[in-house]
C-alpha cells in the first residue's frame, strides 16, 4: 500500500480537465463575459491556464493585470449568467474515462465528484454527459463552502461517503487538486491527460502518476 495508507474504497474526481474537457465551453463563456466588459479575449486553449482555483480566480487571471475589482466583479457576474446555458455545448469526456469509471464500479469502488466549479453546472454536466455513472455524491462550489485546496472542502465528501480520508483516492489534473488531496489525507492521483503536465503534478505531490485513464484504473485497483 502506498505510504502505509489504508486500502482504497472510494475514488473522488475533479471535473474540469479530469473527467471531461470543459475548456471550450468555459472559454466561450469567459470570452463573452470579457468582451461584454470591454476586455480582451483569449484563444480557447490559453484558457486552460486560468482554471483550477475556481472561477473568480480564473477571471482574475484572464483579465489584464491591474483590472479594477469592480470590473472583475462585472466579468464574473456576466460569466455566471452565461455559462449555465452553455456548459454542455461542446464539453466531452476524455477518451478512456468511461472505461475507467466502469472498471471502478465493477470493482465495487464508491465514486464521487468534488469540483471548484459552481455546483449547478457541475451537476448538469454530470447528468448530461455521465448519466449512468452511480456517483454517491457530486459537489461543486456553493457560497459558504471552502474551495480546494483548503482541506475543509473535503467535509461534505467525507460525510456523504462515510469513510475516512485514508480510504479515498482523489483524482485531479492540477496542483490545486494534488495539494488538496494531500492536505485532506487522501491518496493524490494525477490526471495528466487534462490541463497540466505529468511532471507538474508530480512536483505538486501526486502519488499515483499514470499516463492515461486506463493506467489510472490499474493503479487504483492495485491500491484497493
ABEGO torsion letter per residue (X at the ends): XBGGBBBBABBBBBABGAABBAAAAAAAAAAAAAAAAGBBBBBAAAAAAABGAEAAAAAAAABBBGBBAAAAAAAAAAAAAAAAAAAAAABBBBBGAAAAAAAAAAAGBBBBBBBABBAAAAAAAAAAABAABBBABBBBBBBGBBBOABAAAAAAAAAAAGBBAAABBBBBABAAAAAAAAAAGBBBBBBAABABBAAAAAAAGBABBBABAAAAAAAAAAAX
